[in-house]
Amino acid sequence: MIFDVWAPNATAVEVLVLGERRGMSAGTDGWWSLDVPDAVHGTSYAYVIDGDGPYPDPRSRRQPEGVFGPSAVYDHARYTWSDHDWKGRDLRGGVIYELHIGTFTPEGTFQAAAGRLDHLVELCVDFVEIMPVAPVPGTRNWGYDGVDLYAVNETYGGPDGLKTFVDACHRAGIGVILDVVYNHLGPSGNFLHPFGPYFGGFEGSYWGEAVNLDGPGSDVVRRYFIENALQWLRDYHVDGLRLDAVHALHDKRATHLLAELAEEVDALSCATGRPLTLIAESDLNDPRMVRSLDAGGLGMTAQWNDDVHHALHTAVSGETHGYYADFAGLSALAKVFTDGVLHDGGYSSFRRRSHGRPYTGVPGHRLVACLQNHDQIGNRPMGDRLPMPALKLGAGLLLTSPFTPMLFMGEEWGAGTPFLFFSDHAEPHLRESEGGRREKEFEGFGYTWEAPDPSAEETFLSCKLDWQELKDEAHWSLLCWYRDLIALRKALPELTDPRLDRVRVETDPAGKWLVVWRGEVCVSVNFSTDTVTVPVPLGGLLLSSDEPVAEDGQGVRLPGQSLVVHRPSG
């Protein structure tokens, strides 16, 4: 086994392996190496830098004792895959299901999550998107405090557990998207500083120090992240990556890290013969994010679209605080359905400045839209989800939209469990300050911040999905509605048509109803609690959320808070 590590500023580097410290040889460009023939799969090791340490390997493939323990040699070739017939899945036309491994099942493991895949197959989703799985302090975390980015959280099942889960998904016909975090590392268990200039020396975002992507020594730092991304796609057979908060990547180079990553992933896709997806979470509302490299863009396959979420949420909930203020009124919903975003260069009252650019020509499948996700639920003080009537209407609009729809775990049956922010830091000062830090992060969002303690185990346990809820008629009925909507989306080409210029929207001046035209298919929605007549003929009924639906000579008559998909031409 050859150990190699980058430590450009060190004068001496040793590897602690098989019970002794062994000096390593200095190579070129700051790399140190040593061949230890007796080290095999499972052997523990750590590095000592100029007498300090021991520290885990920055590229550790396994941390069996957690973030504060030694690394372990891990041989990817030892795992036997069974997904040889898997040819990948294109994002276009797909439906994504976001989940958190630790709370998706009572057990909170990859194995247990794989045991629930039948539910997702029956729901007919095309991808699962799992929240970050890098090692974190303690036994519970959202995953965005990850360190040792090449390893997999042992609490979930470690590297073999992740492979087993991906394998099972592929056998079930479901692709896997992994959420990765490259804009910062967690505050606890991060031992990169002694090794080299991994950080820029300034606060890059609210979450921590900026990663060094364009300063001295940044060539190797960039490769650290790019090779990490390639590892998941190549060695774990993952089908795509969701890149967290790319607006917090500080990179002034002529070729942005994202463009460099897109080029590398495209080459890997050619080598593997399967489509590979990159989805950016971006707050910039910049269409260059999803334009191709040869068109001067950054080459992302798609990006999360918060504007669609905000417009849907406001329409079905009536909330207009914080960043929802600009989305009040059905005109905002009409604009995002036809233009892709609301903020396309106009004024954002939440930011108190103009924001964004037009998305002219961008197909809807490049915009991942949702009614709920981990942020939009978990960033609320009580982690509360939308009630069932709101989910019913919102899902009807989302799953008939021109965008790539994404659901959040449990949404499909109206889960009554919250999704709160939780963590398990070892250091007392981090545990005790986590609640206050979280409150400060959301100043100005319009909330009265009375949240459970993020460090309390009860907070985490309360977020685990209650699968017994599916035995309740109301929950089961909503699940059937979601299943029917996804089935209809896959059956009607009009509903997956990504061309935004072919979407037409009509709104009620009084704000009670809205009509979305997808070709000859019509989605009519009554947001009010009263029965209303929408001035569109019923024609052929395709799917209805409520009964009775009728035509009264002036149009389709809808009960309160209901939605119907129909073909007025008959």
C-alpha positions in Angstrom: 0.0 0.0 0.0 1.4 3.4 -1.1 0.5 6.2 1.2 0.7 9.7 -0.3 -0.4 13.0 1.1 -0.1 16.7 0.1 1.7 18.8 2.7 3.6 21.5 0.8 4.7 23.5 3.9 5.9 20.6 6.0 9.5 19.8 6.7 8.8 16.3 7.9 5.7 14.0 7.4 5.3 10.6 9.0 2.5 8.0 8.7 1.5 6.2 11.9 0.6 2.7 10.7 0.9 -0.8 12.1 1.9 0.6 15.5 4.9 2.8 14.4 5.6 6.2 12.9 7.4 5.9 9.6 9.0 8.8 7.8 7.7 9.7 4.3 9.7 10.8 1.3 9.3 14.3 -0.1 8.3 14.3 -3.8 7.4 17.1 -6.2 4.8 19.8 -5.7 4.5 19.2 -1.9 3.6 15.5 -2.1 5.0 13.0 0.4 4.8 9.2 -0.1 5.8 5.9 1.5 5.2 2.3 0.4 4.0 0.1 3.3 3.5 -3.4 1.8 2.0 -4.9 5.0 -0.8 -2.3 5.0 -4.0 -3.8 3.6 -7.8 -3.1 3.4 -8.9 -2.2 6.9 -5.5 -1.1 8.2 -5.7 2.0 10.5 -3.3 4.9 9.8 -2.9 8.6 10.4 -0.4 11.4 9.6 2.0 13.4 11.7 3.0 16.8 10.3 6.2 18.3 11.7 5.6 16.4 14.9 2.0 17.4 15.3 -0.9 15.0 15.1 -1.8 12.3 14.4 -4.4 13.6 11.9 -6.7 11.6 9.6 -5.9 11.5 5.9 -7.5 14.5 4.0 -8.5 11.9 1.4 -9.5 9.2 3.9 -11.9 6.7 2.3 -13.0 5.5 5.7 -13.3 6.8 9.3 -14.4 3.8 11.3 -14.0 5.6 14.6 -15.5 8.9 13.5 -14.1 12.3 12.6 -11.6 12.3 15.5 -10.2 8.8 14.9 -7.6 7.4 12.5 -8.3 6.7 8.9 -8.6 3.2 7.5 -7.3 1.8 4.2 -10.3 1.1 1.9 -10.1 -0.9 -1.3 -13.0 0.0 -3.7 -12.3 -3.1 -5.8 -13.4 -5.4 -3.0 -17.0 -4.6 -3.4 -19.0 -6.7 -6.0 -21.6 -4.7 -7.8 -24.8 -6.2 -9.2 -26.0 -3.3 -11.3 -24.3 -4.3 -14.5 -27.4 -3.8 -16.5 -27.9 -0.2 -15.2 -27.4 2.2 -18.1 -28.1 5.4 -16.1 -31.0 7.8 -16.2 -31.3 11.2 -17.9 -32.7 14.0 -15.7 -35.1 15.1 -18.5 -38.6 13.9 -17.7 -37.6 12.7 -14.3 -39.0 13.1 -10.8 -36.6 13.5 -7.8 -37.3 12.4 -4.2 -35.1 14.0 -1.6 -34.4 12.1 1.6 -32.2 12.2 4.7 -30.8 8.7 5.5 -30.9 9.3 9.3 -34.6 10.1 9.5 -36.1 8.3 6.5 -36.5 5.2 8.5 -36.5 4.4 12.3 -33.1 2.6 11.9 -31.5 5.5 10.0 -29.2 3.4 7.8 -28.6 2.8 4.1 -29.8 -0.8 4.6 -33.1 0.3 6.1 -33.6 2.9 3.4 -33.0 0.3 0.7 -35.8 -1.7 2.4 -38.2 1.1 1.6 -37.5 1.3 -2.1 -40.7 -0.5 -3.0 -42.6 2.6 -1.7 -40.6 4.8 -4.1 -41.1 2.4 -7.0 -44.8 2.5 -6.5 -44.7 6.3 -6.3 -42.9 6.1 -9.6 -40.0 8.5 -8.9 -36.9 8.4 -11.1 -34.2 9.6 -8.7 -33.5 9.6 -5.0 -31.4 12.6 -3.8 -29.7 11.8 -0.5 -28.5 14.6 1.8 -24.8 14.6 2.5 -23.2 11.5 3.8 -19.7 12.7 4.7 -18.6 11.9 8.3 -19.9 14.4 10.9 -19.4 14.9 14.6 -21.6 12.6 16.7 -24.4 10.4 15.5 -26.9 12.9 14.0 -26.6 15.8 11.6 -28.1 17.2 8.4 -24.8 16.5 6.8 -23.6 20.0 5.9 -21.1 19.9 8.8 -19.2 17.2 7.0 -15.4 16.7 7.1 -13.2 13.9 5.6 -15.1 14.4 2.4 -14.0 11.2 0.7 -15.4 9.0 3.4 -18.9 7.9 4.3 -20.7 8.4 7.7 -20.3 5.1 9.7 -23.6 5.7 11.5 -25.4 5.2 8.2 -23.4 2.1 7.2 -20.0 3.4 5.9 -18.8 3.1 2.3 -20.1 -0.5 1.8 -23.4 0.6 3.0 -23.7 3.4 0.5 -22.7 1.1 -2.3 -25.3 -1.4 -1.2 -27.9 1.3 -1.3 -26.9 2.6 -4.7 -26.9 -1.0 -6.0 -30.4 -1.6 -4.7 -31.7 1.6 -6.2 -30.3 0.7 -9.6 -31.9 -2.8 -9.4 -35.2 -1.0 -8.7 -34.7 1.3 -11.7 -34.0 4.4 -9.6 -31.0 6.7 -10.1 -29.1 8.2 -7.2 -28.1 11.8 -6.7 -25.8 12.6 -3.8 -25.7 16.0 -2.1 -22.1 17.2 -1.7 -20.7 20.3 0.1 -17.7 22.1 -1.4 -18.2 25.7 -0.2 -17.1 25.0 3.4 -16.2 22.3 5.9 -17.8 21.7 9.3 -16.3 23.4 12.4 -15.6 20.2 14.2 -13.2 17.5 13.2 -11.7 19.6 10.3 -8.0 18.8 10.3 -7.1 20.2 6.8 -5.2 23.3 8.1 -2.0 21.5 9.2 -1.7 19.9 5.7 -1.7 22.9 3.4 -3.5 26.0 2.1 -7.0 24.4 1.8 -8.6 27.6 2.9 -8.6 31.2 1.7 -8.1 32.9 5.1 -11.4 34.7 5.2 -15.1 33.9 6.0 -16.6 32.8 2.8 -20.1 32.6 4.0 -22.2 32.4 7.2 -21.2 28.7 7.5 -17.4 29.1 7.7 -14.0 29.9 6.2 -13.8 30.1 2.4 -12.1 27.3 0.5 -9.0 28.3 -1.4 -10.0 28.0 -5.1 -8.0 30.8 -6.6 -5.1 31.7 -4.3 -1.5 30.3 -4.0 -1.6 26.5 -3.8 -5.1 26.3 -5.1 -4.3 24.0 -8.0 -4.2 21.0 -5.7 -7.1 22.2 -3.6 -9.3 22.4 -6.7 -8.2 18.8 -7.6 -9.2 17.8 -4.1 -12.8 18.7 -4.8 -12.9 17.6 -8.4 -11.5 14.2 -7.6 -13.9 13.9 -4.8 -16.8 14.4 -7.1 -15.5 11.9 -9.6 -15.1 9.4 -6.8 -18.8 9.3 -6.1 -19.7 9.1 -9.7 -17.1 6.4 -10.6 -16.4 4.3 -7.5 -19.9 4.5 -5.9 -21.8 4.4 -9.2 -23.8 7.5 -8.2 -25.7 9.1 -11.1 -25.4 12.7 -10.2 -24.4 15.3 -7.6 -26.3 18.1 -6.0 -23.7 20.9 -5.3 -24.6 22.8 -2.1 -24.7 26.6 -2.2 -22.4 27.2 -5.2 -22.9 31.0 -4.8 -20.6 30.6 -1.8 -17.7 29.2 -3.9 -15.2 32.1 -4.1 -13.4 31.6 -7.4 -12.1 34.5 -9.5 -10.2 32.3 -12.0 -10.9 32.6 -15.7 -12.2 29.0 -15.6 -14.6 28.6 -12.7 -14.4 25.4 -10.6 -17.9 24.5 -11.8 -16.9 24.7 -15.4 -13.8 22.6 -14.7 -15.9 20.1 -12.9 -18.5 19.9 -15.7 -15.8 19.2 -18.2 -14.3 16.4 -16.1 -17.8 14.9 -15.4 -18.6 15.0 -19.1 -15.4 13.0 -19.9 -16.3 10.5 -17.2 -19.8 10.1 -18.6 -18.3 9.3 -22.0 -16.0 6.7 -20.3 -18.8 5.0 -18.3 -21.4 5.2 -21.1 -24.1 6.6 -18.8 -25.5 10.1 -18.2 -24.1 11.9 -15.2 -26.0 14.9 -13.7 -24.7 18.0 -11.9 -27.4 20.0 -10.1 -26.3 23.3 -8.5 -28.0 25.0 -5.6 -27.5 28.7 -6.6 -29.0 31.9 -5.1 -27.8 33.9 -8.1 -30.7 33.5 -10.5 -28.0 33.5 -13.3 -28.9 31.4 -16.4 -25.2 31.0 -17.2 -25.2 28.3 -14.4 -27.1 25.9 -16.7 -25.9 27.0 -20.1 -23.4 24.6 -21.8 -19.7 25.2 -21.7 -19.5 25.8 -25.4 -22.1 28.6 -25.0 -20.1 30.3 -22.3 -22.0 28.8 -19.4 -20.8 26.8 -16.4 -22.2 23.6 -17.7 -24.5 22.5 -14.9 -27.2 20.0 -15.9 -29.7 21.9 -13.8 -30.1 24.1 -10.7 -32.5 24.4 -7.8 -35.1 27.0 -8.4 -36.2 28.7 -5.2 -38.5 31.2 -7.1 -40.9 28.4 -8.1 -40.9 27.1 -4.5 -41.6 30.6 -3.1 -44.4 31.3 -5.5 -46.1 27.9 -4.9 -45.6 28.2 -1.1 -47.2 31.6 -1.0 -50.1 30.6 -3.2 -51.0 27.6 -1.1 -50.2 28.8 2.4 -50.9 32.6 2.2 -47.6 33.4 3.9 -45.9 36.6 2.8 -43.2 37.2 5.4 -39.5 37.5 4.7 -38.5 36.5 1.2 -42.1 35.4 0.4 -43.2 39.1 0.2 -42.3 39.5 -3.4 -44.3 36.4 -4.3 -47.6 37.5 -2.9 -50.4 37.3 -5.5 -51.0 34.8 -8.2 -49.2 37.0 -10.8 -45.9 35.8 -9.2 -46.9 32.2 -9.8 -47.9 33.0 -13.4 -44.5 34.6 -14.0 -42.4 31.7 -12.7 -44.4 29.2 -14.7 -43.8 31.1 -17.9 -40.4 32.8 -17.3 -38.7 30.3 -15.0 -38.0 32.8 -12.3 -39.6 35.9 -10.7 -36.3 37.8 -10.0 -34.9 38.2 -13.5 -33.3 41.6 -13.0 -36.0 43.4 -11.1 -36.0 44.6 -7.5 -35.9 42.1 -4.7 -37.4 43.6 -1.5 -35.8 40.9 0.7 -32.3 41.7 -0.7 -33.1 45.4 -1.1 -31.5 45.4 -4.5 -32.2 44.2 -8.1 -31.5 40.5 -8.6 -31.1 37.9 -11.4 -31.2 37.8 -15.1 -33.9 36.5 -17.6 -33.9 32.7 -18.3 -34.9 33.2 -21.9 -34.4 30.0 -23.9 -33.6 27.8 -20.8 -35.8 24.7 -20.9 -37.8 23.9 -17.8 -36.1 20.6 -17.1 -32.9 22.5 -16.2 -34.8 24.0 -13.2 -35.4 21.7 -10.3 -38.6 22.9 -8.5 -40.2 21.8 -5.3 -43.1 22.4 -3.0 -40.9 21.4 0.0 -37.3 20.5 0.6 -35.0 20.1 3.6 -34.2 23.8 3.7 -37.6 25.2 3.3 -39.0 23.0 6.1 -35.9 22.8 8.3 -35.3 26.6 8.2 -38.5 27.2 9.9 -38.2 27.3 13.7 -40.5 24.4 14.3 -39.6 22.5 11.2 -43.3 22.3 10.3 -44.5 21.0 7.0 -47.4 22.2 4.8 -50.9 20.9 5.7 -52.6 18.4 3.5 -54.9 20.8 1.6 -51.9 22.9 0.7 -49.9 19.9 -0.4 -52.8 18.7 -2.5 -52.9 21.9 -4.5 -49.2 22.5 -4.6 -48.5 19.0 -5.8 -51.0 19.3 -8.6 -49.3 22.4 -9.9 -45.7 21.1 -9.3 -46.2 17.7 -11.0 -47.9 19.2 -14.0 -45.3 22.0 -14.4 -42.6 22.3 -17.1 -39.8 21.9 -14.4 -38.0 18.9 -13.0 -40.2 18.2 -9.9 -38.6 17.2 -6.6 -40.5 15.9 -3.5 -39.2 15.8 0.0 -39.5 12.6 2.0 -42.9 12.1 3.6 -44.5 14.9 1.6 -46.4 12.4 -0.6 -48.5 11.3 2.3 -48.6 14.5 4.3 -46.2 13.4 7.0 -47.1 14.8 10.4 -43.5 14.6 11.6 -41.4 17.8 11.5 -38.0 18.2 9.9 -36.0 20.3 12.4 -32.4 21.4 12.3 -30.3 19.0 14.4 -26.6 18.3 15.2 -24.4 16.5 17.7 -21.2 18.4 18.2 -18.7 17.0 20.6 -17.3 20.3 21.8 -19.5 21.9 24.6 -19.1 25.4 23.1 -20.5 24.3 19.8 -23.3 22.3 21.3 -24.4 25.2 23.6 -24.2 27.9 20.9 -25.9 26.0 18.1 -29.4 27.2 18.8 -28.3 30.9 19.1 -26.2 30.6 15.9 -29.2 29.2 14.1 -31.4 32.0 15.3 -28.9 34.6 14.2 -28.7 33.0 10.7 -32.4 33.7 10.1 -32.7 37.2 11.4 -34.9 39.2 9.0 -36.8 36.1 7.8 -39.9 37.1 9.6 -39.9 34.4 12.2 -40.3 34.5 16.0 -37.5 32.1 16.7 -38.7 29.6 19.3 -37.0 26.4 18.1 -36.1 23.1 20.0 -32.5 22.7 21.0 -30.7 21.4 17.8 -28.3 19.4 20.0 -31.0 17.5 21.9 -31.4 13.9 20.8 -35.2 14.3 21.1 -35.1 17.0 18.3 -33.5 14.4 16.0 -35.8 11.6 16.9 -38.9 13.7 16.4 -37.9 14.1 12.8 -38.0 10.4 11.9 -40.8 9.6 9.5 -43.7 7.7 11.0 -44.5 5.1 8.4 -47.5 4.0 10.4 -49.3 7.1 9.2 -49.9 5.4 5.9 -52.5 3.3 7.6 -54.6 6.4 8.1 -57.2 7.1 5.4 -56.3 10.8 4.9 -52.6 10.1 4.5 -53.2 7.2 2.2 -55.6 9.3 0.1 -52.9 12.0 -0.4 -50.4 9.3 -1.3 -52.7 8.1 -4.0 -53.1 11.6 -5.3 -49.3 12.0 -5.6 -49.1 8.6 -7.4 -51.9 9.5 -9.8 -50.2 12.9 -10.6 -46.8 11.3 -11.3 -48.5 8.6 -13.5 -50.4 11.2 -15.4 -47.2 13.3 -15.9 -45.5 10.3 -17.4 -48.5 9.4 -19.6 -49.0 12.9 -21.2 -46.2 14.4 -23.2 -47.7 17.9 -22.7 -46.9 17.7 -19.0 -43.2 17.0 -19.4 -42.8 19.5 -22.2 -40.0 21.8 -20.9 -40.6 24.7 -23.3 -41.6 27.6 -21.1 -42.7 29.7 -24.0 -45.5 27.2 -24.6 -46.9 27.6 -21.1 -50.0 29.9 -20.7 -51.4 31.0 -17.4 -54.7 32.8 -16.6 -55.3 34.2 -13.2 -58.4 35.5 -11.4 -58.2 39.2 -10.6 -59.7 38.4 -7.2 -57.0 35.8 -6.5 -59.2 32.8 -6.1 -58.3 30.7 -9.1 -55.6 30.0 -11.6 -55.4 28.1 -14.9 -52.2 26.7 -16.4 -52.3 25.5 -20.0 -49.9 22.8 -21.0 -50.6 22.5 -24.7 -54.3 21.3 -24.9 -54.1 20.1 -21.3 -55.4 22.4 -18.7 -54.8 22.6 -14.9 -57.5 24.5 -13.1 -57.0 25.4 -9.5 -59.4 26.9 -6.9 -57.3 28.3 -4.0 -60.2 29.7 -2.1 -62.4 27.7 0.4 -65.5 28.6 -1.6 -66.8 26.9 -4.7 -65.9 28.9 -7.8 -66.5 28.7 -11.5 -63.3 28.8 -13.6 -64.1 30.2 -17.0 -62.7 27.2 -19.0 -64.9 24.4 -20.3 -64.4 21.1 -18.6 -64.1 18.9 -21.7 -62.4 15.6 -20.9 -61.7 15.1 -17.2 -58.2 13.5 -16.7 -57.7 13.8 -12.9 -59.5 15.5 -10.1 -58.5 16.1 -6.5 -62.1 16.5 -5.3 -65.7 15.7 -6.1 -67.9 16.8 -7.5 -66.5 18.6 -10.5 -69.0 19.9 -13.0 -69.6 22.4 -15.8 -72.3 25.0 -15.3 -72.3 26.7 -18.7 -69.8 29.4 -17.7 -67.0 27.0 -17.1 -65.7 24.3 -14.8 -67.2 24.5 -11.3 -64.6 23.6 -8.6 -65.2 22.9 -4.9 -63.1 24.8 -2.4 -59.3 24.2 -2.4 -59.4 21.7 -5.3 -57.6 21.1 -8.6 -58.6 19.4 -11.8 -56.5 18.4 -14.8 -58.7 18.3 -17.9 -58.6 18.6 -21.7 -61.2 21.4 -22.6 -61.2 20.4 -26.3 -62.8 17.1 -25.2 
